[in-house]
Amino acid sequence: MRAEEICTHYSEDPSRFAGAVTPPIFQSSLFTECEGNEGDREGRYAYTRVSNPTTEIVENKVAALEQGEAAKCFSSGMGAISAAMMHYLKKDSHVVAVASIYGPAHRFLAEYMKRFGVEVTFVKGTDTEEIEGAIRENTDLIYLESPSTYLFLVQDLSKIAEIAKRHHAATVIDNTYCTPIFQKPLTFGIDMVVHSASKYLGGHSDIIGGVVIGRKEEIDQIAQSERELFGAVMSPFDSWLMLRGIRTLPVRMKQHMVNAMEMAAYFQELPVVKEVIYPWWETHPQYELAKKQMTGASGLMSVVFDLPGEQIKRIVRELEFFHRGPSWGGFESLISPVGADLEQDNETMKKGLVRLHIGLEGADLLKEDFERAVKNVLG
Ligand SMILES: *Cc1c(COP(=O)(O)O)cnc(C)c1O
């Protein structure tokens, strides 16, 4: 099934809801037994922490988009990530994780899970031999995020899935950057996919949400233990907003990429720019690998400026349409001069690096904005 069909019609049945093309928000905490809502756990609604008809429609769509058997929504990306990790980890487990993963996911593994004796080895992720070398007897999980979101380092998904199977370790990937429109990790043998729906899946910067996708048996276990017991379930209203966002996911992602490619070409020619870091750009050191496992890239990129930090920050403050702030994945362009004050490059950051989210304003407007800001600061 094509993504467009999944996003518009799949798992929808207007005849259930008086012909409404948009399903209702089932804003109900509990569901009583009645004709049509009977039986055991499967197929019966009882309580929204366990299942909800609005949320279920989104879950079916995301599972189909990722070519997974099942999906469950959470109240945040971190709710989904911590549930997926807890599913695979036990006391004294060992984890191999990519060093450049989302900050709180890094902290969850490196700091919080310490209290259960969980140990983690962080790897760069670009070298599969380094990953295999880090695996121990008690390695239960290999945790990936490809591409990562500052340096856009890419991991070889099919090779890592093969290594993990050989060593009886599970693989989980954060696929928030690509969305299933540009990358389907399960088709490369990865066991489980997690997303922050607060980014592109929601797409309008109005929800905090997460989702876990994988084999039905494992997703059911997560629903009955990590989600039901920790309780980080998505609200019906957020599910409805996420559903609304997903309707336009394919067109939005296409346009983010078109705009990002235009901006990359613009930055490439800008004399004060030292490097454009975008996985779909020819100069990216892993461009070939990216092409092998992705079908495009989103609106997030980094640009390394060859300017003193003070001047970088002045240019950033001069911009009108790039708002300063974290996060990404919505309609709006954002900028974050995360590497401006750095003295020198390190493993996860470069000196002079500015991260940009290229929104849906149109590349011409965004180029003019930069042109003006650079001129105002540098003359
Ligand atoms: C934002 C983000 C998360 C966390 O999602 P929340 O919804 O904020 O909890 C996880 N991974 C990546 C790559 C993110 O950008």
The ligand as an SDF file (V2000), in Angstrom:
LIG
                    3D

 15 15  0  0  0  0  0  0  0  0999 V2000
   12.2430   15.2540   20.2790 C   0  0  0  0  0  0  0  0  0  0  0  0
   12.9180   13.9600   20.0960 C   0  0  0  0  0  0  0  0  0  0  0  0
   12.6840   12.9030   20.9750 C   0  0  0  0  0  0  0  0  0  0  0  0
   11.8350   13.0340   22.2080 C   0  0  0  0  0  0  0  0  0  0  0  0
   10.5120   13.2290   21.9150 O   0  0  0  0  0  0  0  0  0  0  0  0
    9.4860   13.9380   22.9650 P   0  0  0  0  0  0  0  0  0  0  0  0
    8.2000   13.8180   22.2640 O   0  0  0  0  0  0  0  0  0  0  0  0
    9.9660   15.3360   23.1350 O   0  0  0  0  0  0  0  0  0  0  0  0
    9.5600   13.1720   24.2200 O   0  0  0  0  0  0  0  0  0  0  0  0
   13.3090   11.7010   20.7060 C   0  0  0  0  0  0  0  0  0  0  0  0
   14.1190   11.5440   19.6590 N   0  0  0  0  0  0  0  0  0  0  0  0
   14.3780   12.5350   18.7940 C   0  0  0  0  0  0  0  0  0  0  0  0
   15.2960   12.3040   17.6460 C   0  0  0  0  0  0  0  0  0  0  0  0
   13.7920   13.7850   19.0030 C   0  0  0  0  0  0  0  0  0  0  0  0
   14.0800   14.7860   18.1650 O   0  0  0  0  0  0  0  0  0  0  0  0
  1  2  1  0
  2  3  1  0
  2 14  2  0
  3  4  1  0
  3 10  2  0
  4  5  1  0
  5  6  1  0
  6  7  2  0
  6  8  1  0
  6  9  1  0
 10 11  1  0
 11 12  2  0
 12 13  1  0
 12 14  1  0
 14 15  1  0
M  END
$$$$
